[in-house]
Amino acid sequence: MALSDADVQKQIHHMMAFIEQEANEKAEEIDARAEEEFTIEKGRLVQQNRLKIIEYYERKEKQVELQKKIGASNLLNKSRLEVLKAQESHIKNVLYEAQHKLNPISQDHAAYSKLLEDLLCQGLCQVRVSTHILISNTLEARLEMLSEQMLPEIRAMLFGANPNRKFDN
């Protein structure tokens, strides 16, 4: 049984339709897979960039916090320095007043002579007599020496104990 031209044509159209349908189904399948892969890749990239943005702003936030801490520390140090300068100025004023109160003592010649005699005796009791040693034992020199030796005590008397100090001298 031989097929007629019409039957052959019909079979060819039928095969072409089948091949076209298979190709369309395959194209749709490829499109669906491509769309799915695109969506997955897009989600991955969005999530990756979202994490980068979050990390960026977290770093910025840490930098801002660090700058705030540095600023606060600088202000605290500046205020501490100002307090120390004010305390130092006050101590100098107290010593200046003490030195000026010594002047009237040196004007009273009898009392001053007795004081110098006592200071010489005290000096001789403390040092071995030597021609090479020169001791300045004036009232001003003794005030300066005492102010240097007693500076921690003077500070404590004027400003109270320092809470930041771990050990006393």
C-alpha positions in Angstrom: 0.0 0.0 0.0 1.5 3.0 -1.2 0.7 6.4 0.2 -0.7 9.1 -1.9 0.8 12.5 -2.2 -2.0 13.9 0.0 -1.4 11.3 2.7 2.4 12.0 2.6 1.7 15.7 2.8 -0.7 15.1 5.7 1.8 13.0 7.5 4.5 15.6 6.9 2.2 18.3 8.3 1.4 16.1 11.2 5.1 15.5 11.9 5.9 19.2 11.5 3.1 20.1 13.9 4.4 17.5 16.4 8.0 18.8 16.1 6.8 22.4 16.4 4.7 21.5 19.5 7.8 19.7 21.0 10.0 22.7 20.2 7.4 25.1 21.8 7.2 23.0 24.9 11.0 22.8 25.1 11.3 26.6 24.6 8.7 27.2 27.4 10.6 24.8 29.6 13.8 26.6 28.9 12.1 30.0 29.5 10.6 28.8 32.8 14.0 27.4 33.9 15.8 30.7 32.9 13.1 32.7 34.7 13.6 30.6 37.8 17.4 30.8 37.7 17.1 34.6 37.1 14.8 35.0 40.1 17.2 32.9 42.3 20.3 34.9 41.1 18.5 38.2 41.5 17.5 37.2 45.1 21.0 36.1 45.8 22.5 39.4 44.5 19.9 41.5 46.3 20.6 39.7 49.6 24.4 40.0 49.0 24.1 43.7 48.4 21.7 44.2 51.3 24.3 42.6 53.6 27.0 44.9 52.2 24.8 47.9 52.8 24.0 46.7 56.4 27.7 46.2 57.0 28.6 49.6 55.6 26.1 51.4 57.8 27.2 49.3 60.8 30.8 50.5 60.2 29.6 54.0 59.8 27.6 53.8 63.1 30.7 52.4 64.9 32.8 55.3 63.5 30.2 57.8 64.7 30.2 56.2 68.2 34.0 56.2 68.2 34.1 59.9 67.2 31.6 60.6 70.0 33.7 58.8 72.6 36.8 60.5 71.4 35.1 63.9 71.6 33.8 63.2 75.1 37.2 62.0 76.1 38.8 65.2 74.7 36.3 67.4 76.5 36.9 65.5 79.8 40.6 65.8 79.4 40.3 69.5 78.6 38.1 70.1 81.7 40.6 68.1 83.9 43.4 70.3 82.6 41.5 73.4 83.3 40.8 72.2 86.9 44.5 71.4 87.4 45.5 74.8 86.0 43.0 76.5 88.3 44.3 74.5 91.3 47.9 75.3 90.4 47.0 79.0 90.1 45.3 78.9 93.5 48.3 77.2 95.1 50.6 79.9 93.7 48.3 82.6 95.0 48.4 81.0 98.5 52.2 80.8 98.5 52.4 84.4 97.2 50.2 85.5 100.1 52.3 83.5 102.6 55.5 85.1 101.2 54.0 88.6 101.6 53.0 87.8 105.1 56.7 87.1 105.8 57.8 90.7 104.9 56.5 92.3 108.1 58.4 89.7 110.1 61.7 90.8 108.5 60.9 94.5 109.3 60.9 93.8 113.1 64.7 93.7 113.6 64.7 92.2 117.1 62.3 89.4 116.2 64.0 88.8 112.9 67.4 88.6 114.6 66.1 86.0 117.0 64.5 84.1 114.2 67.7 84.0 112.2 69.6 82.9 115.2 67.1 80.0 115.7 67.3 79.1 112.0 71.1 79.0 112.1 71.0 76.8 115.1 68.5 74.5 113.4 70.6 74.4 110.2 73.8 73.6 112.2 72.1 70.8 113.9 71.0 69.3 110.6 74.2 69.7 108.6 77.9 68.9 109.1 79.9 72.1 109.2 81.7 72.5 105.9 83.1 75.5 104.1 81.9 74.1 100.8 78.2 73.9 101.6 76.1 77.0 101.1 72.7 77.0 102.7 70.1 79.6 101.9 68.1 79.8 105.0 66.1 82.9 104.4 62.4 83.0 105.1 61.7 83.0 101.4 64.0 80.1 100.7 62.5 78.1 103.6 59.0 78.9 102.3 60.0 77.7 98.8 61.6 74.5 100.2 58.6 73.7 102.4 56.1 74.5 99.6 58.0 72.0 97.4 58.1 69.3 100.1 54.6 69.8 101.3 52.9 70.3 97.9 50.8 67.0 98.2 49.7 68.0 101.7 48.9 71.6 100.6 46.8 70.2 97.7 44.9 67.9 100.0 44.3 70.7 102.5 43.0 73.1 99.8 41.1 70.6 97.5 40.6 67.5 99.5 41.9 64.0 98.7 42.3 63.2 95.0 39.9 60.2 94.3 42.0 59.3 91.2 45.1 58.8 93.2 45.8 55.2 94.1 48.8 55.7 96.4 49.7 58.6 98.7 53.3 59.7 98.7 
